Amino acid sequence: MSSISHSSASPPKKKPVWKGLGFQVGVSMVLGVVVGLIWPELGASLKLLGDIFLRLIKTAVAPLVFLTVVAGIAAAGDFKRVGKVGLTATIYFEIVSTIAIVYGLAAAYLFNVGRGMGHVAASQQAEKGAANAAKLASQSHTTFDQFLLNVFPDNFVGAFAKGELLQVLVIAIIFGAALLSLKPDKRAPIEGGLATISNAFFEFIHLIMKLAPVGTFGAVAYAVGANGTDVLIALAWLVLSFYLTIIGFIAIVLGAICLIFRINLLGLLRYIKDEIIVVLGTASSESVLPKLLEKLPGYGASRQAVGLVMPTGYAFNLDGTSIYMGMGVVFLSHAYGIDITWTQLGTLMAIMLLTSKGAATVSGGTFVVFAATVTASGFIPVEGLALLFGVYRFMSMAVATCNVVGNCVATIVTAKLCGEFDPAKAALANRDPQAAERAIVSEFELAAPAERGRPAMAAT
């Protein structure tokens, strides 16, 4: 107790700005842009650094999702509580995803993206990246039956090996339900073992995140060096419009949701600013999932709600992906001079509501499910995918960022609706983010051993 009192009396000094991960990643992004513009060949060759970092992160994502969902179900204590949180989150996901698709389509028409490019621009860009786009398009042919079947694994280990997030979620939910059905004396040692394994994975992520600046530098240098200024200029309006659309969605749509549920959006963004910077640098929302599983309980959501909602949102609540798909199909229709009818627009929305849910389950993420949408539409030229492939890297930064912010808001909203929210913690996080982080770490360290490793402690 004396050590605890001493710790509370003498809080740790704040680290210098230059030692913060967010600052280091920001500097790495700037250096990556400089290298990519001045030495494009060198920049293009640095792709390996970004790929290594993302591969290391992805090795822990599936196990962490499994562990946090199982822990969240076990901590809930009964199926009724799990069902209430799950149903509330699902309804929220569907409503906001629909709004995001409509918003993306409306923004594309408002900004008139792709208009005037004509067949010349399309054919020029189609030569570059056509092979890549064709490969991605070939992966996108899937029927509803195939998509639904793919959600359910045929092999426990295979779902983890292939990184199929939806399959891992299914396994975690069933395993958590099975664990909850055991008697407390039989359940306790299993929970303790999972907590120990979870702690080891969290430390694993801690070590990998030290490489984030290096990975970001390589990824950004490659994006700039490989695409060149010609591509950036040719599609600058699309990229600029997309970023303005994403900013508008966060400020207007998510801002309105936060206003309705009395959430301080600016405070939340400030609380997760380091994670946002990492996502912008890596263009991958997976890179910050472990850290968000740790931090969000510090903003007031219960560990059980975070453990259930956040991983599920990574598969079902992809606001940025929905906006990208809406703007992408309009861009291609304008580029090829195709007028989309209201009937076709309605069909596209139905397709996008389905395919957007598969972004976390296929290799290639958002671009692959966008290819699935274009292919399924039947009236948007598939070869037009190459037109967007050159700048997808730049747009994916905004996509991933919007997905992360949207899921954080979804988690807090669900927690509030289900009575799983502590306003005092949110007030502290809004007032002093670093103090809130220290508090949640202290809460973890003082918790009983069986509590450790649960969702709140998915530390990065």
Secondary structure, 3 states (H helix, E strand, C coil): CHHHHHHHHCCCCCCCHHHCHHHHHHHHHHHHHHHHHHCHHHHHHCHHHHHHHHHHHHHHHHHHHHHHHHHHHHHHCCHHHHHHHHHHHHHHHHHHHHHHHHHHHHHHHHHCCCCCCHHHHHHHHHHCCHHHHHHHHHHCCCCHHHHHHHHCCCCHHHHHHCCCHHHHHHHHHHHHHHHHHCCHHHHHHHHHHHHHHHHHHHHHHHHHHCCHHHHHHHHHHHHHHHHHHHHHHHCHHHHHHHHHHHHHHHHHHHHHHHHHCCCCHHHHHHHCHHHHHHHHHHCCHHHHHHHHHHHHHHHCECHHHHHHHHHHHHHHCCHHHHHHHHHHHHHHHHHCCCCCCHHHHHHHHHHHHHHHHHCCCCCCHHHHHHHHHHHHHCCCCHHHHHHHHCCHHHHHHHHHHHHHHHHHHHHHHHHHHCCCECHHHHHHHHHCHHHHHHHHHHHHHHCCHHHCCCHHHCCC
